[in-house]
Amino acid sequence: MSEGMPEGWEVKKLGSFLKLTSGKSKPQKQQSKYNCKNQIPVFGGNGITGYCEIPLLTNKTIIIGRVGEYCGCIHSSSDLVWVTDNALYIKSIKAEHNINFIFYLLVFSRIDRLRNKSGQPLVSQEPIYDLVVNIPPLPEQKKIAKILTSVDEVIETTENQINKLKELKKGMMNELLTKGIGHTEFKDSAVGMIPVEWKSCKLGEICKFTQGTQVSATDMVRYHEKGYVRYLYIRDFTRDDKLWYVEDIYPQKYVSINDIVMANTGHTSGTVYKGKHGVLSNNAFKISFNLNTLDTNFLYLFLQSDFFCNKIKQLFNSAGQPHVGHGNIAKMPMVLPAITEQQNIANTLTSINNNIEQKQTKLTQTKNLKKSLMADLLTGRVRVKP
């Protein structure tokens, strides 16, 4: 046993116990899942790309992205599968090796690091064959694979729950933000059919827009000092790893955690944010309004609705950088239910959103657990009893 090697484990090259081969070109009748009778998955380097009627393989295998952006990505297949020629797959594996264990071992080994250093990204068979790995006895392989598979099942279940909740939220947003709660009579408006009790208006009639300010880099500091406040770029509404601070001398450009902010230019233009406080940068504007007339969460949700997002897209010139401009936003149509109904609608949708966030937190925690388990189990730092 080599130094640091768990008792009973062996050091092997991958090529000593498995053989790889390339897939074939896409099947002629690749279809969507819903149009395909047999629903046999077609795998490329980036995972499932479609479905076909006839399998290339009839045994479970491991697929490795061979070329391009997804070079080195690892996928595990079902028994029936087609693999395209931009991927490799395990053609054979010796009996004393568990294929589910090898899947996790390959993921942990970071095959993507074996890609060529120049030209189009490519990983060939020989560097994979030469990769040295530590292999436990077969019973321990099976136990490790079973543990990690159970964690993956939790991850998959949670991801499915999140996707279903997002679909529910999207459907309910489109319903509640145009039809409200319990209405039976409707009228036409710039937004479409809405309850007769609702008003319709333009955003500029009920909102005020305040552009952020441009601050020179020489006037910013990286750490908080007395008399300074955070300077908010658009990226700062979703991350906190690049903090900047400026003097607290821009009271008209200040936003609080409850203020709604919209990105003005670039790939995020038209996207709304809230939840941060500080001085707003020039590439965004704050949206202010009378809280007795308009509920913050209701407006925040409306500005994320399909109707509003489609209106935003109509502002973009495909030849130039996306830009909205608060003058254009002021002309956008808006619905205005009674304030109590706005709050009820917002509360309903926010409860779904809170559920999504809870699931997202669980998903992150489970993925972190998987990482730590892989580091412990696949190195033998923590042993398992078969």
C-alpha positions, 0 to 999 in steps of 0.5 A: 500500500502506497503512503496515504493510500487507504487499506485495500485500495489500488492505484490504477490507470483508467485505461487498465480497466475501461475502453472508450470509443466515439459515438456516431453522428446524430440519428436521422429522426432525432425528435423532441421527447413529446414527438418520439414514440420510444423516447430514447435519449440522444446524448451529445457533449452537453447532455441530452440533445433530443430523442430517437426511436432506435438505440445505439447502445443497450447498456448503461454507460458513461458519456464524456464530451469530446470536443467543443464548449462541453469538452470533458463534461461527464454524463450517466446514461440509461440502458437505452441511449444514442451517443453522437460523435462529439462525445466519447462513451465507455464501450467496456469495463472490467467486472471488478469495477462498478460503473456508477462508482466510475461515473462519480470518480470521473466527475471528481477527477475533472476530465475537462482539465485534460483538454488540449491547450490550443485550437478548438477544445478537444479531449482525446482518449489517450490522456484519459487512459493515462489518468491515475485514480484510486480504486477501492474494492468492488463492495466499497465502490457500490456502497459509495455509488449508492450514497452519492446516487441518493444525494443526486436523487434529492438534488433532482427532486428538488430541481423538479420542485423548483421548476414546477413552482416557477411554472406555477408562479409564471402562470399565476402571474399572467392570470392574477396581474390581468384578471385579478381575484374573483372578478367576473366582468372585464373590459378592454385596455392597453394591457388586454382584458382587465376587470371593469373595476381596475384602472389602466394608465401609463407608468409615467402618470403614477411613477417618477424616475430618477437616473443614477449618478456617474462617480469617477473611479478616483472618488471610490474606495474599496472599504467602508469608511465613515461618511461613505456609502455603498456605490451600486452597480447593476451587478451589486443587486445579485452579488456582494464580492466587488464592493465600492464605496463613495462619499455620502453626498448624493442624497437624490441618488440614494436607494433603499432596500425597498426601492425598485431599480431598473437597468438602463443599458446592456444585456440586463436592460429592462430588468428590475431589482430591489433589496440593496441600499446605497448610491445608484450608478448611472446605468440604472434608475430608481422608480418612485411612487405613492405607496397609497396608490401603488403597492411596491411588490405588486409593481415589482411583479408587474414589471417582471410579467410576460406582458411587460417583458415583451414590451421591453423587447420591442424597445431594443434595436437589434443593431445596437446595444439594448437600451430602455430609457426611463422616458420610454418606460414612462409611456408603458401601459400599467394596470391599477387595481385597488390597493388592497387587491394589489396587496392580495395579489402580491402576497399570493405570488410572493408566497410562491416565490418564498417557497422557491427560495427555500427550495433553492437554499435546500438545493445549494446545501445539498449540492455542497453536501455532495461536494464534501461527500465526494471529496471524503468518499472518493479519496478514502478519507472517510471509509464506508462499510459495504 
